[in-house]
């Protein structure tokens, strides 16, 4: 199950149609600290074979430019946290 589907089910919302739910999703499920944890897990599994990192969902779900910026900012911060460790 995808992260967004789990979030939708848990909070009885639809992040794809409700902007406030999308913002909450990004704050709770996709903060930079969580992204850094996921990167570490993937790196521990694949090591130097890992060549590319980016948002899991792409940016198609971000209906507004501001939401896409948050996704990219969180992803960048998560990568920077991982590299800093």
C-alpha positions in Angstrom: 0.0 0.0 0.0 1.3 3.5 -0.8 2.1 6.0 1.9 -0.7 8.3 0.7 -3.2 5.4 0.7 -2.3 4.5 4.3 -2.6 8.2 5.3 -6.0 8.5 3.6 -7.3 5.5 5.3 -5.9 6.4 8.7 -7.3 9.9 8.7 -10.3 9.4 6.4 -9.2 12.0 4.0 -8.1 12.2 0.3 -4.7 13.9 -0.1 -5.2 14.0 -3.9 -8.3 16.2 -3.6 -7.9 18.0 -0.2 -5.1 20.5 -0.1 -5.0 20.7 3.7 -4.8 16.9 3.9 -1.9 17.1 1.4 -0.1 19.6 3.6 -0.7 17.4 6.7 0.6 14.4 4.7 3.8 16.2 3.8 4.4 17.3 7.4 3.6 14.0 9.0 4.7 11.3 6.5 7.3 13.0 4.3 9.3 15.4 6.6 13.1 15.6 5.8 13.9 13.4 8.8 11.8 10.6 7.5 13.1 10.9 4.0 16.7 10.7 5.4 15.7 7.5 7.2 14.3 6.0 4.0 17.5 6.9 2.1 19.6 5.3 4.8 17.6 2.1 4.6 18.0 2.0 0.8 21.7 2.8 1.0 22.3 0.1 3.6 20.7 -2.4 1.2 22.2 -1.2 -2.2 25.3 0.7 -1.2 27.1 2.4 -4.0 24.7 1.0 -6.6 22.4 3.8 -5.5 22.7 6.5 -8.2 19.6 8.6 -8.0 17.2 9.9 -5.4 14.0 11.8 -5.8 10.5 12.2 -4.6 8.7 8.8 -4.5 5.5 10.1 -6.1 7.1 12.5 -8.5 5.3 15.8 -8.5 2.1 14.8 -10.3 0.1 14.8 -7.1 1.1 18.3 -6.2 -1.8 20.2 -7.7 -0.2 23.6 -6.9 3.3 24.9 -7.4 3.7 25.7 -3.7 3.0 22.0 -2.8 5.6 20.8 -5.4 8.1 23.2 -3.8 7.5 21.6 -0.4 8.1 18.1 -1.9 11.3 19.2 -3.5 12.5 21.1 -0.4 11.8 18.1 1.9 13.5 15.8 -0.5 16.6 18.0 -0.7 16.7 18.4 3.0 16.4 14.7 3.5 19.3 14.0 1.1 21.4 16.7 2.8 20.7 15.1 6.2 21.7 11.7 5.0 24.9 13.0 3.4 25.7 14.9 6.6 25.5 11.7 8.7 
